[in-house]
Amino acid sequence: MPEESCGVRLKRLRQKKHLSQETLAAAANLRKSHISMLESGERKLTLLSALAAVAMAQTLGVSVDYLVTGKERHRRAYVTQGEAP
């Protein structure tokens, strides 16, 4: 089975949260047409839209890593006794 594209994942996550393209666009300080083009694959998520990706991920309740790659990467925290992470 082919891997889910960033645009397809974005649309799935947006719909799961019952958000319109307009609402997500406003949260990411983008135009609705930009969200539409990302979801359809006409436009790719680029470094220039990194801040928008952060805002979209926060709005959708996922990490930027998951939004972009579809994979959640877990970092190991090395904490010594008595230290906060």
N, C-alpha and C positions, 0 to 999 in steps of 0.2 A: 504494500500500500504506500503511495507517495506521501512524503512528509507534508504536513500542513504549512502553507505559506503564511508569512507574517500578516498579510492582508486578510486572509480567510480567518486566521486566529483573532485578529482585531475585531472583525465583524461578529464572530461567535461570542467573544467576551463582551462586546458592547450589547448585543442582543440578550445575553444571559443576565446582564444588569438592568435590562429594560431601559436602555438609554437610546435616545435618538442620535443621529449623526450631528445634529445641531448642538445638542448638549455636550457631547464629547468634544466637538470642535471648540466650543466656548471654553471648556476646562483646559484645553491644550493651547488656547490662543491661536487657533487656526480657523480657516474657513471650512464650511460644510463640504464644499467641493474637494478640498484637500483630503478629508476623511474618506469621501466617496472614492477618490482616485487611489488612495492607499488600499482600501478594501477590495477594489476591483483589480488591483495589480498594475494599473496604469502608472502609478507613481510608487517609488520605493522609499522606504524609510532611510534617510541619510543622516550623516553626522550633523548637518545643519538643522535637522528636526529633532536632535537629541533632547533638547529641553521639552519639546512637545511630547516626545516619547515618555519622558519621566512623568509629565502631567497626565498623559493618557493612562499609563500603568497605575499611577496612584488612584485615578478616578475609577479604574476597573478592578482595583484591589489585587493586582498581580505585580510581579517584579518586571523591570525593563528587560532583564535577561529572558524571562518567559515570553514576554510580548514579542520580542525580536526573534528568538531562536526556537521557542516552543519547548525549551528544556529549562528546568530549574536546577541551578548549580548550587550546591551547599558547600559553604566554606567551613573548615574546621576552626573552631575558636580555641586558642591556646591561652588558657587562663590559669594563673597560679592561685593558690589558696589566698582568699582575702582580697583579690583584685576584681574590679568590675570589668565586664567584657568591653 
